[in-house]
Amino acid sequence: MQKIKKILCATDLSETSDHLLSWGVELCLKFDASFSVFHAVPPPRGSVARQIEFERGGEKEERIEKAHAKIEKFMKRFDMKWDFVTAYGDPVLEIAKTAKKIKTDLVIAKSLGLSGLQQLFIGSVVGSMAKTIAQPLLVIPPDKTHTSGLNLKITNIIIACSLTESDVYLKKYALAFSEKFNADICLVHVMESPVNDKIVQISSGHYDEAQRRLEEKLSLQLENLMSARTHILHGVPGEELALYVKSRKIDLIIAGVDDHPGRLITTTTAALLRHLPCAVLTVPIKTSLQAHEI
């Protein structure tokens, strides 16, 4: 089981930042973890002269002081220790540096809720974070946040299984959250349909039998991973998982990302971060040798 003892909350201090901080506080209380709040002041866009004026004219320090005051005001309602970490520069790169420096176990952030078209033109911040940060990243969707107060509930968790040895690593985080929140775990794998039924009508009994046997084999592989409910879906993985989450009232989905620098997010995980049907925990997957040591 994965131990979570240090949690780093990355906030942009937007109107919904209180909701994110509430999640961070509640997770720290559940896991008995230390809590650090991170905020990056991005450099101003424009000429070099404008950046120099921003840095030397006191505007940068003023922004940092205002950020600290806002977070401190919110945190006063909680009887717990916490620390504030600030940086100046690109928020994604700076949070990655900070997470590595303080050796945090979990980074939490909140989606801005951009539409697909907006993400296409300006990109997704949480998507960039998942590609850059070397630690597990918990992304909170805009429609799942709650008002301040200790009432966070995680009842149903699913692991997006790839049926490779990396699933063992995802299992550790699922068990950690399940223990602290007394949540149920379901193992889900999506089979990509080899034939488009809208184009070709399949009526072959041999095909149906082969599909049934394959499902049984895959279900057995899931059952060997751990004792939990299993479910085999058909279709495009990211889309089917998003639909499954919405129909089953899932609170948390755990998916893997490559742990190599400059990694590419799998299409499944990228789709989950884009749709965010619930909170999504992306876990950097270790090498084959490391996975065997877990």
C-alpha positions as CSV (number, residue, x, y, z in Angstrom):
1,M,0.0,0.0,0.0
2,Q,1.3,3.4,-0.9
3,K,2.1,5.8,1.9
4,I,1.0,9.5,1.4
5,K,2.8,11.7,3.9
6,K,3.4,14.9,2.0
7,I,0.7,16.6,-0.1
8,L,1.4,19.7,-2.3
9,C,-1.6,21.8,-3.4
10,A,-1.0,23.8,-6.6
11,T,-3.4,26.8,-6.7
12,D,-3.8,29.7,-9.1
13,L,-5.9,31.6,-6.5
14,S,-8.9,31.8,-8.8
15,E,-12.4,32.1,-7.5
16,T,-12.6,28.3,-6.9
17,S,-9.3,28.0,-5.1
18,D,-11.0,27.6,-1.8
19,H,-12.6,24.4,-3.0
20,L,-9.3,23.0,-4.0
21,L,-7.7,23.9,-0.6
22,S,-10.6,22.2,1.1
23,W,-9.8,19.0,-0.7
24,G,-6.2,19.4,0.3
25,V,-7.0,19.9,3.9
26,E,-9.3,16.9,4.1
27,L,-6.9,14.6,2.3
28,C,-4.1,15.7,4.7
29,L,-6.3,14.9,7.7
30,K,-7.3,11.5,6.2
31,F,-3.7,10.5,5.5
32,D,-2.2,12.3,8.4
33,A,0.1,14.1,5.9
34,S,1.9,17.4,5.9
35,F,0.4,20.1,3.7
36,S,2.1,22.6,1.5
37,V,0.3,25.2,-0.6
38,F,2.1,26.2,-3.8
39,H,1.5,29.3,-6.0
40,A,3.5,30.5,-8.9
41,V,3.5,34.1,-10.1
42,P,3.9,34.0,-13.9
43,P,6.1,36.6,-15.6
44,P,4.1,39.2,-17.5
45,R,3.7,38.9,-21.2
46,G,5.2,41.5,-23.4
47,S,8.6,43.2,-23.8
48,V,11.8,42.5,-21.9
49,A,11.5,46.0,-20.4
50,R,8.0,45.2,-19.0
51,Q,9.4,42.0,-17.3
52,I,12.3,44.0,-15.8
53,E,9.9,46.6,-14.5
54,F,7.7,43.9,-13.0
55,E,10.6,42.2,-11.2
56,R,12.4,45.3,-10.0
57,G,9.6,47.6,-9.4
58,G,8.1,45.6,-6.5
59,E,5.1,44.3,-8.4
60,K,6.4,40.7,-8.2
61,E,6.8,40.9,-4.4
62,E,3.4,42.5,-4.0
63,R,1.7,39.7,-6.0
64,I,3.5,37.1,-3.8
65,E,2.5,38.9,-0.6
66,K,-1.2,39.1,-1.7
67,A,-1.2,35.4,-2.5
68,H,0.2,34.5,0.9
69,A,-2.3,36.7,2.6
70,K,-5.3,35.2,0.7
71,I,-4.2,31.6,1.5
72,E,-3.4,32.4,5.1
73,K,-6.9,33.9,5.6
74,F,-8.5,30.7,4.3
75,M,-6.3,28.4,6.3
76,K,-7.0,30.1,9.6
77,R,-10.2,28.2,9.9
78,F,-8.3,24.9,10.2
79,D,-6.3,23.8,13.2
80,M,-3.4,22.3,11.3
81,K,0.2,23.0,10.3
82,W,0.9,24.1,6.8
83,D,3.5,26.0,4.8
84,F,3.4,28.3,1.8
85,V,5.7,27.8,-1.2
86,T,5.9,30.4,-3.9
87,A,7.8,30.7,-7.1
88,Y,8.2,33.1,-10.0
89,G,8.0,31.6,-13.5
90,D,6.0,29.2,-15.6
91,P,3.5,27.5,-13.1
92,V,3.8,24.0,-14.6
93,L,7.6,24.0,-14.6
94,E,7.8,25.6,-11.2
95,I,5.4,23.1,-9.5
96,A,7.4,20.2,-11.0
97,K,10.6,21.6,-9.5
98,T,9.0,22.2,-6.1
99,A,7.4,18.8,-6.0
100,K,10.8,17.2,-6.7
101,K,12.6,19.4,-4.2
102,I,10.3,18.7,-1.3
103,K,9.8,15.1,-2.3
104,T,6.0,15.3,-2.1
105,D,4.0,12.1,-2.4
106,L,1.0,13.7,-4.1
107,V,0.3,16.9,-6.0
108,I,-3.3,18.1,-6.2
109,A,-4.7,20.7,-8.7
110,K,-7.9,21.8,-10.1
111,S,-9.1,21.8,-13.7
112,L,-10.2,25.2,-15.2
113,G,-13.0,23.4,-16.9
114,L,-12.0,24.6,-20.4
115,S,-14.1,23.4,-23.4
116,G,-12.6,21.1,-25.9
117,L,-12.1,24.0,-28.3
118,Q,-10.4,26.1,-25.7
119,Q,-8.0,23.2,-24.8
120,L,-7.2,22.9,-28.5
121,F,-6.1,26.5,-28.8
122,I,-4.5,27.2,-25.4
123,G,-3.9,23.7,-24.1
124,S,-4.8,22.1,-20.8
125,V,-2.8,23.1,-17.7
126,V,-3.5,19.9,-15.9
127,G,-2.6,17.9,-19.0
128,S,0.8,19.7,-19.1
129,M,1.2,19.0,-15.4
130,A,0.6,15.3,-15.9
131,K,3.3,15.3,-18.6
132,T,5.8,17.2,-16.5
133,I,5.4,16.3,-12.8
134,A,7.2,13.2,-11.6
135,Q,4.8,12.6,-8.8
136,P,1.1,11.3,-8.8
137,L,-1.3,14.1,-9.7
138,L,-4.8,14.3,-8.4
139,V,-7.0,16.5,-10.6
140,I,-10.2,17.9,-9.2
141,P,-13.0,18.6,-11.7
142,P,-14.8,21.9,-11.6
143,D,-18.2,20.3,-11.0
144,K,-17.1,18.1,-8.2
145,T,-15.8,20.6,-5.8
146,H,-17.6,21.5,-2.5
147,T,-17.8,24.4,-0.2
148,S,-15.4,24.7,2.6
149,G,-16.0,22.2,5.4
150,L,-14.8,18.8,6.2
151,N,-17.2,16.5,4.3
152,L,-15.1,15.0,1.4
153,K,-16.5,11.6,0.5
154,I,-14.9,9.1,-1.8
155,T,-17.1,6.1,-2.0
156,N,-16.4,4.4,-5.4
157,I,-12.9,4.1,-7.0
158,I,-12.0,2.5,-10.3
159,I,-8.7,1.5,-11.6
160,A,-8.3,2.0,-15.4
161,C,-6.4,-1.3,-16.0
162,S,-4.2,-1.8,-19.0
163,L,-3.6,-5.5,-18.0
164,T,0.1,-5.0,-17.8
165,E,2.4,-5.3,-14.8
166,S,2.0,-1.5,-14.2
167,D,-1.6,-2.2,-12.9
168,V,0.1,-3.4,-9.7
169,Y,1.4,0.1,-9.1
170,L,-2.0,1.7,-9.6
171,K,-3.4,-0.9,-7.2
172,K,-1.3,0.5,-4.3
173,Y,-2.8,4.0,-4.6
174,A,-6.3,2.5,-4.9
175,L,-5.8,0.6,-1.7
176,A,-4.4,3.6,0.1
177,F,-7.5,5.8,-0.8
178,S,-9.9,2.9,-0.2
179,E,-8.5,2.3,3.3
180,K,-8.8,6.0,4.3
181,F,-12.2,6.6,2.8
182,N,-13.7,3.1,3.2
183,A,-14.3,3.1,-0.5
184,D,-15.2,0.2,-2.9
185,I,-12.7,-0.6,-5.7
186,C,-13.7,-1.8,-9.2
187,L,-11.1,-2.9,-11.8
188,V,-12.1,-1.8,-15.3
189,H,-10.6,-2.7,-18.7
190,V,-11.8,-1.5,-22.1
191,M,-11.6,-3.8,-25.1
192,E,-11.3,-1.8,-28.3
193,S,-13.8,-3.4,-30.7
194,P,-12.0,-4.8,-33.8
195,V,-15.0,-4.3,-36.0
196,N,-17.2,-1.3,-36.3
197,D,-20.8,-2.7,-35.8
198,K,-22.3,0.4,-37.6
199,I,-20.6,-0.7,-40.8
200,V,-20.6,-4.5,-40.6
201,Q,-23.3,-6.5,-38.9
202,I,-21.7,-9.4,-37.1
203,S,-23.8,-12.5,-36.8
204,S,-21.1,-15.2,-36.6
205,G,-21.5,-17.5,-33.6
206,H,-17.8,-18.2,-33.8
207,Y,-17.0,-14.5,-33.4
208,D,-19.4,-14.2,-30.4
209,E,-17.9,-17.2,-28.8
210,A,-14.3,-15.9,-29.3
211,Q,-15.3,-12.6,-27.7
212,R,-16.9,-14.4,-24.8
213,R,-13.8,-16.4,-24.1
214,L,-11.6,-13.4,-24.5
215,E,-13.7,-11.5,-21.9
216,E,-13.5,-14.4,-19.5
217,K,-9.7,-14.5,-19.9
218,L,-9.4,-10.7,-19.3
219,S,-11.7,-10.9,-16.3
220,L,-9.5,-13.6,-14.8
221,Q,-6.5,-11.4,-15.3
222,L,-8.2,-8.6,-13.4
223,E,-9.3,-11.0,-10.6
224,N,-5.7,-12.1,-10.2
225,L,-4.6,-8.5,-9.6
226,M,-6.8,-8.2,-6.5
227,S,-10.0,-9.2,-4.9
228,A,-12.5,-6.6,-6.2
229,R,-15.3,-6.1,-8.7
230,T,-14.3,-6.3,-12.3
231,H,-15.9,-4.9,-15.5
232,I,-15.0,-5.3,-19.1
233,L,-16.1,-2.5,-21.5
234,H,-16.0,-2.3,-25.3
235,G,-15.1,0.7,-27.4
236,V,-12.7,3.6,-27.2
237,P,-11.1,3.4,-23.8
238,G,-11.1,7.1,-22.7
239,E,-14.7,7.7,-23.9
240,E,-16.1,4.4,-22.5
241,L,-14.4,5.0,-19.1
242,A,-15.9,8.6,-19.0
243,L,-19.4,7.2,-19.7
244,Y,-19.0,4.4,-17.1
245,V,-17.9,6.9,-14.4
246,K,-20.9,9.1,-15.0
247,S,-23.4,6.1,-15.0
248,R,-21.9,4.5,-11.8
249,K,-21.4,7.6,-9.7
250,I,-17.6,7.0,-9.4
251,D,-15.7,9.5,-7.3
252,L,-12.1,8.7,-8.3
253,I,-10.5,7.0,-11.2
254,I,-6.8,6.0,-11.2
255,A,-4.9,5.8,-14.4
256,G,-1.2,5.5,-15.4
257,V,1.2,7.8,-17.2
258,D,4.7,7.0,-18.4
259,D,7.3,8.2,-15.8
260,H,10.0,9.1,-18.4
261,P,10.9,12.8,-18.8
262,G,9.0,14.5,-21.6
263,R,6.6,11.6,-21.5
264,L,3.5,11.3,-23.7
265,I,0.2,10.7,-21.9
266,T,-1.7,7.7,-23.2
267,T,-4.8,8.5,-25.2
268,T,-6.9,7.0,-22.4
269,T,-5.5,9.1,-19.6
270,A,-5.5,12.2,-21.9
271,A,-9.2,11.7,-22.6
272,L,-10.0,11.3,-18.9
273,L,-8.2,14.6,-18.1
274,R,-10.0,16.2,-20.9
275,H,-13.5,15.0,-19.9
276,L,-12.8,14.8,-16.1
277,P,-16.0,12.9,-15.3
278,C,-14.8,12.7,-11.7
279,A,-11.5,13.3,-9.8
280,V,-8.6,11.7,-11.7
281,L,-5.4,10.5,-10.2
282,T,-2.6,10.0,-12.7
283,V,0.3,7.8,-11.5
284,P,3.7,7.8,-13.2
285,I,4.4,4.2,-13.9
286,K,7.8,2.8,-13.1
287,T,9.9,0.5,-15.2
288,S,9.3,-3.2,-15.4
289,L,12.0,-3.9,-12.8
290,Q,10.6,-1.4,-10.3
291,A,7.0,-2.6,-10.8
292,H,8.2,-6.1,-9.8
293,E,9.7,-4.8,-6.6
294,I,6.3,-3.3,-5.4
